[in-house]
Amino acid sequence: MNRGDVWWVNFEPSIGGEIRKKRPAIIISNNASNKFLNRVQVIPITSNTDRLFPSEAYVTVAGKKGKAMADQLATVSKQRLSKCIGSISDDEMNMVVEAIKTQLDLF
């Protein structure tokens, strides 16, 4: 599991406005943590790409366009991850990082 990889993640059970169901998510935690810890930080991806908010970024995974949602950033157990389906490009990761900075007001 490496930063920038996209894995299927089971986000159930969810509560309220939390992201739901099994969906692709980008691993955004650093590789040292990814190697040694039993959890990772992820950004879920949605196929709903009609509108892009400042805390979101367009990504392409396995030839399909999606939208990374930094407002749904989550720490999840590695047990929630089932299969790696690809990775995003360096340029896309830079856009995701900018979306995270916007969401967390890190400018």
C-alpha positions as CSV (number, residue, x, y, z in Angstrom):
1,M,0.0,0.0,0.0
2,N,1.6,3.2,-1.2
3,R,0.6,6.9,-1.3
4,G,-1.3,7.5,-4.5
5,D,-2.6,3.9,-4.8
6,V,-6.3,3.5,-5.3
7,W,-8.0,0.7,-3.4
8,W,-11.6,-0.6,-3.0
9,V,-12.6,0.4,0.5
10,N,-15.7,-0.7,2.4
11,F,-17.0,2.4,4.3
12,E,-20.0,0.7,5.9
13,P,-21.3,1.1,8.4
14,S,-21.6,4.8,8.0
15,I,-23.5,7.4,10.0
16,G,-25.2,10.7,8.9
17,G,-23.3,12.5,6.1
18,E,-20.3,10.0,6.1
19,I,-19.4,8.4,2.8
20,R,-21.3,5.2,2.2
21,K,-20.8,1.8,0.6
22,K,-17.8,0.1,-1.0
23,R,-16.0,2.5,-3.3
24,P,-12.5,3.4,-4.6
25,A,-10.3,5.6,-2.3
26,I,-6.8,7.1,-2.7
27,I,-4.3,6.3,0.0
28,I,-2.9,9.7,1.1
29,S,-0.9,8.7,4.2
30,N,2.9,8.5,4.0
31,N,4.6,5.3,2.9
32,A,6.4,4.7,6.2
33,S,3.1,4.8,8.1
34,N,1.5,2.7,5.3
35,K,4.1,0.0,5.9
36,F,4.1,-0.3,9.7
37,L,0.6,0.8,10.9
38,N,-2.6,-1.2,10.7
39,R,-4.5,1.8,9.3
40,V,-4.2,4.3,6.5
41,Q,-5.6,7.7,5.6
42,V,-7.8,7.8,2.5
43,I,-9.8,10.1,0.3
44,P,-12.9,8.5,-1.2
45,I,-13.7,8.8,-5.0
46,T,-17.1,9.4,-6.4
47,S,-18.2,8.9,-10.0
48,N,-20.4,12.0,-9.7
49,T,-18.2,14.5,-11.6
50,D,-20.9,17.1,-12.6
51,R,-19.7,19.8,-10.2
52,L,-16.2,20.4,-8.7
53,F,-16.0,22.1,-5.2
54,P,-12.8,23.7,-4.0
55,S,-12.1,20.7,-1.6
56,E,-12.3,18.2,-4.5
57,A,-10.1,17.1,-7.4
58,Y,-10.7,15.2,-10.6
59,V,-8.8,11.9,-10.9
60,T,-8.7,9.1,-13.4
61,V,-8.5,5.5,-12.2
62,A,-8.6,2.5,-14.6
63,G,-9.6,4.8,-17.4
64,K,-12.6,6.2,-15.5
65,K,-13.0,9.8,-14.5
66,G,-13.8,10.4,-10.8
67,K,-13.7,13.0,-8.2
68,A,-11.6,12.8,-5.0
69,M,-13.5,14.3,-2.0
70,A,-11.1,15.8,0.6
71,D,-14.1,16.7,2.8
72,Q,-14.5,12.9,3.4
73,L,-10.9,12.3,4.4
74,A,-10.8,9.3,6.7
75,T,-8.5,7.1,8.7
76,V,-9.5,3.4,8.1
77,S,-8.3,0.1,9.2
78,K,-6.4,-1.9,6.5
79,Q,-9.1,-4.5,7.0
80,R,-11.5,-2.3,5.1
81,L,-9.3,-2.4,2.0
82,S,-10.0,-5.2,-0.4
83,K,-8.1,-4.7,-3.7
84,C,-5.8,-2.2,-5.4
85,I,-7.2,-1.0,-8.7
86,G,-4.5,1.4,-9.7
87,S,-2.9,4.6,-8.8
88,I,-3.3,8.3,-9.7
89,S,-0.7,10.4,-11.5
90,D,1.7,12.8,-9.8
91,D,-0.2,15.7,-11.2
92,E,-3.5,14.3,-9.9
93,M,-1.9,13.8,-6.5
94,N,-0.8,17.4,-6.4
95,M,-4.4,18.5,-7.1
96,V,-5.6,16.2,-4.4
97,V,-3.1,17.7,-2.0
98,E,-4.3,21.2,-2.9
99,A,-7.9,20.0,-2.2
100,I,-6.8,18.7,1.2
101,K,-5.1,22.0,2.0
102,T,-8.3,23.9,1.1
103,Q,-10.5,21.6,3.2
104,L,-8.2,21.8,6.2
105,D,-7.4,25.5,5.7
106,L,-3.6,24.8,5.6
107,F,-2.7,27.7,3.3
